């Protein structure tokens, strides 16, 4: 089933906002068995919107528009839709009351523009927006569905998840689909693909494996589609069980790389492991400059297992706060196995934590040498009984080198906690 | 002059990548006086690409495509363009040699696919890509220009800046334009707009002011367009001078908010001020969890003015490493003026720095109380002679509260260094 996306708004064409909506929609629709056949962005102009609706309807059974539902006079999507569907615009008291209640709840005065936002095409089935003011709209014509959603990402996502996807499923019932995503860190797509060659070849045709890479991480998504035309009542369950079994096999093939599933993040998984073990964590950071601590504390509730960190950018602070010996720095340098080992020992002591990670490296662009090029990073993790150190060379720009050092560092903490180092 | 953007690639429609290219292109083109009339994304499919080229050519004088120039068999843009322009594909030795030299330079073996990437439509004017393998292409037909660029953002940006924009300027010489962007932090768009009402009203019609907001910051961009049909030789210079004068007035109207111009970031500006004064900085962070230190150290060369930080998430570490008195924490709480003041004094001491920033707050989603709701943040900045403290309430989600606290914190450091607090 094909979907065409229509993004409405001058701000998209002017480049004032990065369009994250269509990537989110593309992913969600793919997960539910729909294919985005194309997308188009048009300005806030009546003629452009009408023409684009025609073009989109010619290419897909489902047309989803985002944007142009706001409270200002630039927001003309409501009027354009009314015209396209030959429908009058009418004031909708219920929507007005809901917008009024919404503003009361967030403690803001009801703007005059609420009347405009509650003036809607009569032919629209309204989709209740519980997280904002503009309702979504659903139209049908000639067997095709047109959905209009606000452009604000979290409002669009709310309406898509709560209203649109369930309705689409009902309107166009398809074959059951099942997904399972595993998350890996520490290796690239091509290395993983080599290790999974036999697994991929042995996959039945109705189960596919997709690689979704991001910085230092790769998500592996298995998608199963019910393979027969006949649909037993337990088809959904059987398909899910089958995909789940393949996910188990996949996990067993990559025990060193898989850290979680679905929406897990590395920092959440590390936090969970610490909490389960009743351990308190801290970091001693040089080149990452606090980025490890930032990732850990971006998780709500991290105060239960994170005490704090020492960011020792200067050698003086490595000596003073982490007890690194001046002799070590002089002999081996700040970016060395010896230094990161002493940094861990010092962090355990200074921060009074059970487990500590240390990172020292050359983020760049300056500071590299032939022996230690830009991107060279030493990291160590340890507790009071053992310390493990590793060297990596990330040949990226400064920001990515910092981010990769933090991701590899957290992954090393995870493995240390699992006794897998 | 209108431009139509064509994004080619399945990965965009599947949502596997967020399309940041078109926002960048929209901004750059706007800066040079071009208007993006629309954009369309199509899959890696011959028929879709050909149809989209026709549609785009019907709507603009300039068509820019990105993507589909890679080395795999999915990348069919070269072939589609050859067909569209009725041109043969031919092996181009010079491009092949350049790709070979590029791979030698980055120390990687030359892949077989280099032959494919060097097989190009004969009618194309090639645009040399010095930062990657795929060259850009320039075609003309019926007075319209078609440009094909790789989808990798930094390669696309390089070719656009170095090759495409200068050629467009020559091919379609327009009236001179001049831009000046000022960067502000600490107030929202509507507050700033109120303060600039008189300024905006007095602007001549050929000079416009745009508000470009992001988290905690607003960029103000002045754009001047030469107002007459006659073009004296010094038109460009006169226009730049005029825009510059308005930028001076603007800056004078918002002395407390403007921190820089053009591509300046707050962390760069703070770094520059510290370096000019020969001062060393450090931070004492609770709720920001290292994010201030991360921003500061994301700037290359920050080791010249940044020594390190204490991330004291637990009260124990606030006491032990920052010398905050247990009595203070008990009586006023960790999120209080008293605590952040003691944190600054402690940081100056422990880190041995000249200037320190401290931050303590409730990032959320838990931990709020009626007196101190989620988003309440106390921050203090000081040296050995004075400490200034401020309270803010950011009613956003956890990550945004952390980011806003860091941005407001850095802005406070900036003002402290300028004696403007």
Interface residues (C-beta under 8 A of the other chain):
Chain A: X12 X13 X14 X15 X16 X17 X18 X19 X20 X22 X23 X24 X25 X26 X27 X28 X29 X30 X35 X36 X37 X38 X39 X40 X41 X42 X43 X48 X55 X212 X283 X285 X288 X289 X290 X291 X292 X293 X294 X296 X297 X298 X300 X301 X302 X303 X306 X307 X308 X309 X310 X311 X312 X313 X314 X316 X317 X320 X321 X350 X351 X352 X363 X364 X365 X366 X398 X399 X402
Chain B: X12 X13 X14 X15 X16 X17 X18 X19 X20 X22 X23 X24 X25 X26 X27 X28 X29 X30 X35 X36 X37 X38 X39 X40 X41 X42 X43 X48 X55 X212 X283 X285 X287 X288 X289 X290 X291 X292 X293 X294 X296 X297 X298 X300 X301 X302 X303 X306 X307 X308 X309 X310 X311 X312 X313 X314 X316 X317 X320 X321 X350 X351 X352 X363 X364 X365 X366 X398 X399 X402
